[in-house]
Amino acid sequence: MHFRHSSDIWSRFPSLVPMVLSVEGVTPDANVDAAFERLLARAKAHLAAGAEGESVPIQAWRRGFSAMGLKPTQYRCAAEALLRRLRKDGQLPRLHPLVDLCNALSVAWALPVAVLDLDGIEGDLTVRAATGSEEHLEFSGAVEHPEPGEVIFADAGNRTHARRWCHRQSARSVIQPQTTRALIVVEALHEGAPADVQAAIDDLVACLTQAGMRCSAAKLLRPGDPDFAC
């Protein structure tokens, strides 16, 4: 499959910095405890210095959500939502080693991190504006349709895998105990994002490798080279 952002997304959000990689050998038995706690400690240190809404990456995503016509304090990017949960609860839920690690990375760097089961995706996956005809499977089992113009992750089967860009994932490609391979997408909109995204990806690859998972070479996508194949 191929992952890409549409030309319209690149035009509307010229500061976008996405980096993508695929992972094989995913297992629910991987031990990521040390990395998880280290990343959470980094996030907690940042929260001790200031609220999540003061973070430069989060502020940039709030502006991005406003540009999409969304209230940024009503619809928050995944990283901000996780940081709010960490600040309130002092911990993040443990769901699956790969998900846990990506959630911890997200709060440590204040960057949205999408982690998708590749076997739940039909054909290519594109970040694009919705037509409103696409189907989004909620975790409750309900099927929704995104609003026309809403930024979504959409596959070749006209099914969404994320709504409101990096706000809410679909149940179709959520990581399960039986997942063996996954796609990971880290995105940012802020000034200085290339260095931050690269550092976050390097950290993630080191953690995944130590846990026994196999990573492809990560690719930084650009308007002139927007495609990742896996």
Residue, then its C-alpha position, 0 to 999 in steps of 0.5 A: m500500500h501507499f500512504r500520502h497527503s493529497s495536493d490540497i492538504w499540502s497547499r492548505f498546510p504548507s508548514l506540514v511535516p509528516m514522517v512515516l514508517s512501517v513496523e513488522g514483528v508486532t506482538p502483544d508480548a513485547n516489553v516496552d516498560a522502560a521506554f514507556e516510563r522514560l517517555l512519560a517522565r519527559a512528558k511530565a517534566h514538560l507539563a510541570a513547566g507549563a500546561e499542554g496548551e502552551s506547547v509550541p507544537i500543540q499551539a500550531w495544531r490548534r491553529g490548524f484545527s481553526a483553519m479546518g473550521l473546528k473549535p480547537t478546544q472542542y476538537r483537540c489533536a490526539a497529542e493534546a488529548l493524551l497530554r490532558r489525560l496525563r495531567k489529570d490522571g498522572q498516567l496513561p492507560r496500557l493497551h498494547p505495547l506498540v500503542d503504549l509506546c506510540n502514546a508515550l512518544s506522543v506526549a513526550w514530544a507533543l506530536p500526534v502519532a497515528v499507529l494503524d494495523l496495515d491489515g485493516i486498510e484497503g489499498d492506498l491510504t490518503v490524507r484528504a478532504a472528505t466528500g461525506s460519503e466515506e464510512h467511519l467505524e466507531f469503537s461502539g460499532a456505529v458507522e458515521h459519515p464525516e462532514p464534507g471537507e473534513v480532513i480524514f485518513a481515507d483508504a481505497g475502499n472509501r473508509t476512514h481511518a481517522r476523522r478530523w485529521c489527527h483527532r479520532q481513529s477508526a476501529r477498522s485499523v486499531i491495533q489488536p492482539q493479533t496485529t503483526r504489522a503496522l503503519i506509523v505516522v508522525e505529523a507536525l505543523h510548528e516552526g522547527a518541526p523537522a528536527d523535532v519529528q526526526a528526533a521523535i522518530d529516531d527515539l521510536v525506532a530505537c525503542l521498537t528495535q530494542a523491543g524486537m520489532r522490525c522497522s522500515a526506513a522512516k521517510l520524511l514526506r514533502p510536496g515533491d515526494p509525498d508518497f510512502a510505500c510499504 
